[in-house]
């Protein structure tokens, strides 16, 4: 038999269990409220498109002060998970509405503040994630085929606009003034959206076409070489069959950052190993600069974009949109094996780490100001900014 779920509250000073609460179902991943007074546990339920088989998820709300379950509320079908809205000091939850035979299912957004869960707000079908533009008091729900705009703090519907990207959309980056949205598509395109008018300005292809054609030619050549080799080997063995390897293009795996003033966006394309610079005012690519990597971020207090690759930290001057010298000399090693790049919330510092070290960068200059070595392997770094 399944073990009943329970939540245990522990006094860290005395290391004793001060309360044990029995929970219905199978809730997971406790999340603390922004003020630290409540714990939320989400139960996925059993989502289905069949009304007779669908079981909605549930949200358990636990009070830290009273050490009691304050409420267990409906979380919709296929709840996506709890998202912190730091500016609003609340949590957001996306889901589908329960299925009804012969009717399309809208998406739902629930707003959770303290012990109160607001009634679900209808959003576009198949919602994926939310983004907030606090300066213009707007919240955007990106769905498979549409973007729903809500005004804050009332969460009143403003408009629903088409989303051309569909499920291939991996990110929505919003300019600081809230006028532009950059939809990052998995195929290596970026849709530039006028968020005020709710219209698509244009779609920009990222990556150098020459690099794309070269990679495609190499893939075709390697596939043909493998096929002929397999055919020859089958003939030598007097076999009626053979196998070979079909080579394809590497995934684009795009990453995007925006200049702090929102004028330019920088899109890293791993397929063509370069950065496309997009002017957000007119949705045009102004340049494509060579430089491989897997993450790109801008610093808030410097005119620098940092591109992290496995072995090199690359720098881009965002004032001139020109490439700067790579940080490869001194204590940097070609086999450094960088894994992650983190920037402080105020943009004053950046940290790049991996085997075998941690490198600290000045957010005002983009230069390395310190490093820590002599690790066997750096697994993770925690910060107190």
C-alpha positions in Angstrom: 0.0 0.0 0.0 1.1 3.6 -0.7 2.5 5.5 2.3 0.3 8.4 3.3 1.7 11.8 2.5 2.6 14.1 5.4 4.4 17.4 6.0 6.7 17.8 9.0 7.7 21.2 10.4 11.1 21.2 12.0 12.6 23.6 14.6 16.1 24.2 13.3 17.3 25.5 16.6 16.3 22.5 18.6 16.2 20.1 15.6 12.9 18.8 16.7 9.7 18.1 14.8 7.1 20.6 16.1 4.2 19.5 13.9 3.3 16.6 11.6 0.4 17.3 9.2 -1.3 14.5 7.2 -1.9 15.4 3.6 -4.4 13.9 1.1 -3.2 12.6 -2.2 0.4 13.0 -3.3 1.5 16.6 -3.1 5.1 17.5 -3.9 7.7 20.2 -3.9 6.8 22.5 -1.0 7.1 26.2 -1.9 7.3 29.0 0.7 5.2 32.2 0.3 7.1 35.5 -0.2 6.5 36.6 3.4 7.5 33.2 4.8 4.2 32.6 6.5 2.7 29.9 4.4 3.8 26.7 2.6 2.2 25.5 -0.6 2.2 22.0 -1.9 1.0 21.2 -5.4 -0.6 17.9 -6.3 -0.6 17.1 -10.1 -3.8 15.1 -10.2 -4.4 12.9 -13.3 -4.9 15.2 -16.3 -6.8 13.8 -19.3 -8.7 15.1 -22.3 -11.4 12.7 -21.4 -13.9 14.4 -19.0 -14.6 11.0 -17.4 -10.9 10.3 -16.7 -9.6 13.7 -15.8 -8.7 14.4 -12.2 -7.8 18.0 -11.4 -4.8 18.9 -9.3 -5.0 20.4 -5.8 -3.1 23.0 -3.9 -2.6 22.5 -0.2 -2.1 25.8 1.8 -0.3 25.4 5.2 0.1 28.1 7.8 3.5 28.2 9.5 2.2 30.2 12.5 -0.8 28.0 13.3 0.9 24.8 12.0 -2.4 23.8 10.3 -3.7 23.2 6.8 -5.6 26.4 6.0 -7.1 25.2 2.7 -7.0 22.6 0.0 -8.2 24.1 -3.3 -8.7 23.1 -6.9 -5.6 23.7 -9.0 -7.1 23.0 -12.5 -6.1 20.2 -14.9 -2.4 19.6 -15.5 -1.1 22.4 -13.2 2.2 23.7 -14.5 3.9 24.6 -11.2 4.1 27.6 -8.9 5.8 30.7 -10.2 7.0 33.6 -7.9 5.8 37.1 -8.9 8.4 38.9 -6.8 7.1 42.4 -7.6 3.6 41.5 -6.6 4.6 39.4 -3.6 2.4 36.5 -4.8 2.6 33.2 -6.5 1.1 32.3 -9.9 -0.2 29.0 -11.2 -1.1 28.0 -14.8 -3.3 25.1 -15.7 -6.0 23.9 -18.1 -9.6 24.2 -17.4 -11.4 20.8 -16.9 -12.3 19.1 -20.3 -15.8 19.3 -21.6 -16.8 17.1 -24.5 -17.1 19.0 -27.8 -15.6 22.2 -26.4 -12.0 23.6 -26.6 -10.3 24.0 -23.3 -9.1 27.5 -22.2 -6.1 28.0 -20.0 -6.4 29.2 -16.4 -4.3 31.4 -14.2 -4.6 31.4 -10.4 -3.2 34.1 -8.2 -2.1 33.0 -4.7 -1.4 35.6 -1.9 -1.1 34.3 1.6 -3.9 31.8 2.4 -6.1 33.2 -0.4 -6.3 31.6 -3.9 -8.3 33.8 -6.3 -10.8 32.2 -8.7 -9.2 31.1 -12.0 -8.7 33.7 -14.6 -9.3 32.6 -18.2 -6.3 32.8 -20.5 -5.4 31.4 -23.9 -5.5 27.6 -24.6 -2.4 25.6 -23.6 -0.5 28.1 -21.5 3.2 27.5 -21.1 4.7 30.3 -18.9 4.3 33.8 -17.6 6.4 36.9 -17.8 5.9 40.2 -15.9 6.7 43.8 -17.1 6.4 45.7 -13.7 7.2 49.1 -15.2 4.1 49.1 -17.3 2.0 46.9 -14.9 1.5 44.1 -17.4 1.6 40.3 -17.2 1.9 38.1 -20.3 0.8 34.5 -20.5 2.5 32.7 -23.3 0.4 29.9 -24.7 0.9 27.5 -27.6 -0.8 29.7 -30.2 -1.6 33.0 -28.4 -0.2 35.6 -25.9 -2.7 36.8 -23.3 -2.0 40.3 -21.8 -3.4 41.1 -18.3 -3.2 44.5 -16.5 -1.7 44.6 -13.0 -2.6 44.5 -10.1 -6.2 43.8 -11.1 -5.4 40.9 -13.5 -7.9 42.3 -16.0 -7.7 41.0 -19.6 -6.2 43.6 -22.0 -5.9 41.6 -25.2 -5.0 38.2 -26.8 -2.6 38.2 -29.7 -1.5 35.4 -32.0 1.7 33.6 -31.2 3.3 32.3 -34.4 6.0 30.3 -32.6 3.8 27.6 -31.1 5.4 25.0 -28.8 8.8 25.8 -30.3 8.8 29.1 -28.4 11.4 28.8 -25.7 11.4 32.3 -24.2 9.7 35.7 -24.1 12.0 38.6 -23.3 10.4 42.0 -22.6 12.1 45.3 -23.0 12.4 47.4 -19.8 9.9 49.9 -21.1 7.4 47.1 -21.9 7.0 48.1 -25.6 8.8 45.2 -27.2 8.6 41.4 -26.8 11.2 39.1 -28.2 9.9 35.6 -28.8 12.8 33.1 -29.1 11.9 30.2 -31.4 13.6 26.9 -31.4 14.2 26.9 -35.1 16.6 29.9 -34.8 14.1 32.7 -35.5 13.1 35.6 -33.2 9.7 37.2 -33.5 9.7 40.9 -32.5 6.3 41.9 -31.1 4.9 45.4 -30.5 3.3 44.7 -27.1 1.5 48.0 -27.0 -0.3 47.4 -30.3 -0.4 43.6 -30.0 1.1 43.0 -33.4 4.1 41.2 -34.9 6.6 43.6 -36.3 8.8 41.0 -38.1 10.5 37.7 -37.8 14.4 37.7 -37.7 16.5 34.8 -38.8 19.5 34.3 -36.5 22.9 32.9 -37.5 25.1 33.4 -40.6 23.7 31.8 -43.7 27.2 30.9 -44.9 27.8 29.0 -41.7 24.4 27.2 -42.0 25.1 26.2 -45.6 28.6 24.9 -44.8 27.3 22.9 -41.9 24.5 21.4 -44.1 27.1 20.5 -46.8 29.3 18.8 -44.2 26.4 16.8 -42.9 25.4 15.7 -46.4 29.0 14.7 -47.2 29.5 12.7 -44.0 26.2 10.9 -44.5 27.2 9.9 -48.1 30.7 8.8 -47.0 29.1 6.6 -44.3 26.5 5.2 -46.7 29.1 4.2 -49.3 31.4 2.7 -46.6 28.4 0.6 -45.4 27.6 -0.4 -49.0 31.1 -1.5 -49.7 31.3 -3.5 -46.5 28.0 -5.3 -47.3 29.3 -6.2 -50.8 32.5 -7.5 -49.3 30.6 -9.8 -47.0 28.1 -10.7 -49.7 25.2 -9.3 -47.6 22.0 -7.9 -49.0 21.7 -5.2 -46.4 23.9 -2.6 -44.7 23.7 0.2 -42.2 25.1 3.7 -42.1 25.1 6.9 -40.1 22.9 9.9 -41.1 24.4 13.2 -40.0 22.2 16.1 -39.3 22.6 19.7 -38.3 23.3 20.5 -34.6 20.4 21.9 -32.7 20.2 25.7 -32.6 19.8 25.7 -28.8 19.4 29.5 -28.8 20.0 31.9 -25.9 19.0 35.6 -25.8 19.9 38.7 -23.8 18.8 42.3 -24.1 20.7 45.5 -23.6 19.5 47.3 -20.4 17.9 50.1 -22.3 16.0 47.5 -24.6 17.4 49.0 -27.8 19.3 45.8 -28.9 18.8 42.1 -28.4 21.6 39.6 -28.6 20.8 36.0 -29.8 23.3 33.2 -29.5 22.9 30.5 -32.2 24.8 27.3 -31.4 24.2 25.8 -34.8 26.1 28.6 -36.7 28.3 29.5 -33.7 27.6 33.2 -33.7 25.6 36.1 -32.1 22.9 37.9 -34.0 22.4 41.6 -33.0 18.7 42.7 -33.4 17.6 46.3 -33.4 14.3 46.1 -31.5 12.9 49.4 -32.8 12.6 48.2 -36.4 13.0 44.4 -36.0 16.1 44.1 -38.1 19.4 42.2 -37.8 22.2 44.8 -37.7 25.1 42.3 -37.5 26.1 38.7 -37.0 29.3 38.2 -35.1 31.2 34.8 -34.9 31.6 33.4 -31.4 30.4 30.0 -30.0 28.9 29.6 -26.6 25.9 28.3 -24.7 24.8 31.2 -22.6 24.7 35.0 -23.1 23.9 37.7 -20.5 24.2 41.5 -20.3 25.6 43.4 -17.3 23.3 46.1 -15.9 26.1 48.5 -15.0 28.4 48.0 -17.9 28.2 48.1 -21.7 29.2 44.5 -21.9 27.5 41.2 -22.9 29.1 38.1 -21.6 29.1 34.9 -23.7 30.1 31.7 -21.9 31.5 28.8 -23.8 33.1 25.5 -22.6 36.6 27.0 -22.4 36.3 30.8 -23.1 34.6 33.8 -21.7 33.8 36.1 -24.7 32.9 39.8 -24.3 30.8 42.0 -26.6 30.7 45.8 -26.3 27.0 46.6 -26.3 27.6 50.4 -26.8 29.3 49.8 -30.2 28.1 46.2 -30.8 31.7 45.2 -31.5 33.5 42.1 -30.2 36.1 42.6 -27.5 39.1 40.3 -26.7 38.3 36.9 -25.3 39.3 36.2 -21.7 41.6 33.3 -22.4 45.0 34.4 -21.0 46.5 34.4 -17.6 44.8 31.9 -15.3 42.3 30.7 -17.9 42.8 27.3 -19.4 41.6 26.0 -22.7 40.0 23.0 -20.9 38.4 25.1 -18.2 35.1 23.5 -18.8 32.8 26.3 -17.8 29.3 25.2 -16.9 27.3 28.2 -15.8 27.2 32.1 -15.8 25.3 34.0 -13.0 24.8 37.8 -12.8 23.9 39.5 -9.6 20.4 41.1 -9.5 21.9 44.6 -9.7 24.2 43.7 -12.5 27.3 44.7 -10.5 28.9 41.3 -10.5 29.1 38.1 -12.6 30.4 34.7 -11.7 31.4 32.0 -14.2 32.3 28.6 -12.9 33.0 25.0 -13.8 36.0 22.6 -13.6 38.4 23.6 -12.3 37.5 27.0 -10.9 35.3 30.0 -10.2 35.9 33.4 -11.9 34.5 36.7 -10.6 33.9 39.5 -13.0 33.4 43.2 -12.3 30.0 44.3 -13.6 31.2 47.8 -14.4 34.0 46.7 -16.7 33.5 43.0 -17.5 37.0 42.2 -16.3 38.0 39.4 -14.0 38.7 40.7 -10.5 39.3 37.3 -8.8 39.3 33.6 -9.1 39.3 30.4 -7.0 41.1 27.3 -8.2 42.4 24.0 -6.9 39.0 22.3 -7.0 38.6 18.7 -8.3 35.2 19.7 -9.7 32.9 22.7 -9.0 29.4 21.3 -8.8 27.5 24.3 -7.6 27.9 27.9 -6.2 25.4 29.6 -3.9 25.3 33.4 -3.5 24.5 36.0 -0.9 24.5 39.0 -3.2 
